Structure formats: structure tokens, C-alpha cells
Amino acid sequence: MLKKLIEIFEMSAENNDVCVIYAANGKHFTVGADLKYGYELLTNEDRLAEAIEFLESWQILTRKMIAHSGIIIVGYHGWVIGGLSVVDLNIRLCVIIK
């Protein structure tokens, strides 16, 4: 999913979009690392390359969001859990739906 978000923000920047709107599907809006997946990466030397790629993906997404010149609007719903520091980097409008 991180790679897809990176692609979308790159495409949006190339198109000079003035607004990016995103939300999640499902019962809750959750953003952040899967803790079990992260633990598996950190405790298994054979997966070091995968762990590095995962962390770099978060860094790339963060930079893409900060650099985007458009307005970022997010629609949160349900439980909002996880890496909100990444999500909230460049948001101009946040809507929370019960």
C-alpha cells in the first residue's frame, strides 16, 4: 500500500493537482505499520533488505506528502490509529466522521 500511495502522490504532483482527497475503506481508518509485520522484520536477519525497503517507503511517502503543493484533505472514520504524524504532515482539512 505504501508504494501505491507514493505513486499516487507522484502522479498528483506531476498533474499539478490543487487538491488531494483520500479516505479509507472498512470499519476504521488506520494508518501505520502492522506491528506484527514490523516485529517479524526486525527480528529476522534474513529479512533485513525487506525491513530497509519498508522503512525507506515510509520516508519517501513522507517527503512526497510534504512536497506536494496542493491541498490535502482526509476523511477519517471509526478508530483512527497509527502513524498519524505521517498522515497529518500536510493536511489542510481533516474531517472526522462518526
C-alpha positions in Angstrom: 0.0 0.0 0.0 2.9 2.4 0.7 4.2 2.0 -2.9 0.7 2.8 -4.2 0.4 5.9 -2.1 3.8 7.1 -3.3 2.8 6.5 -6.9 -0.5 8.4 -6.4 1.3 11.4 -4.7 3.9 11.5 -7.5 1.2 11.4 -10.2 -0.8 14.1 -8.4 2.3 16.3 -8.2 3.1 15.8 -11.9 -0.5 16.7 -12.8 -0.3 19.9 -10.6 -3.4 18.8 -8.8 -4.6 21.6 -6.4 -6.3 19.1 -4.1 -5.8 15.5 -3.0 -8.6 13.8 -1.1 -8.2 10.4 0.5 -10.1 8.2 2.9 -10.1 4.5 3.8 -12.5 1.7 3.3 -13.6 -0.6 6.1 -14.8 -0.2 9.6 -11.9 2.0 10.8 -9.3 4.4 9.3 -6.0 3.1 10.4 -2.6 4.3 9.3 0.6 2.9 10.5 2.8 -0.1 10.4 1.5 -3.6 11.0 3.2 -4.2 14.4 3.4 -8.0 13.9 4.9 -7.5 10.4 7.4 -4.9 11.8 8.4 -7.2 14.6 9.0 -10.1 12.1 11.2 -7.8 10.0 13.2 -6.6 13.0 13.8 -10.0 14.5 14.7 -11.9 11.3 18.1 -11.1 9.8 17.1 -12.8 6.5 14.5 -10.1 6.0 16.9 -7.1 6.5 16.6 -6.0 2.9 12.8 -6.1 3.2 12.9 -4.1 6.5 15.1 -1.4 4.9 12.8 -1.1 1.9 9.8 -0.8 4.2 11.3 2.0 6.3 12.5 3.8 3.1 9.0 3.6 1.7 7.7 5.5 4.8 10.4 8.1 4.3 9.6 8.5 0.6 5.9 8.9 1.3 6.6 11.4 4.0 8.7 13.5 1.6 6.1 13.3 -1.2 3.3 14.5 1.1 5.4 17.4 2.5 6.5 18.5 -1.0 3.0 18.3 -2.5 1.9 21.8 -3.4 -1.9 21.0 -3.3 -4.3 20.9 -0.5 -4.6 17.5 1.2 -8.0 16.6 2.6 -8.5 13.4 4.6 -11.8 11.9 5.7 -11.3 9.9 8.9 -13.9 7.4 10.2 -14.1 4.9 13.0 -10.9 4.3 15.0 -8.0 6.5 13.8 -4.9 4.6 14.9 -1.2 4.6 13.9 1.2 6.8 12.2 -0.8 9.9 12.2 2.3 12.0 12.2 2.8 10.9 8.6 -0.8 11.4 7.6 -1.1 14.8 9.2 2.1 16.3 7.7 0.5 18.5 5.1 -3.2 18.2 5.7 -5.2 21.5 5.3 -8.6 20.0 6.2 -9.4 17.0 8.3 -13.0 15.6 8.5 -13.8 13.1 11.2 -16.9 11.1 10.6 -18.6 9.2 13.4 
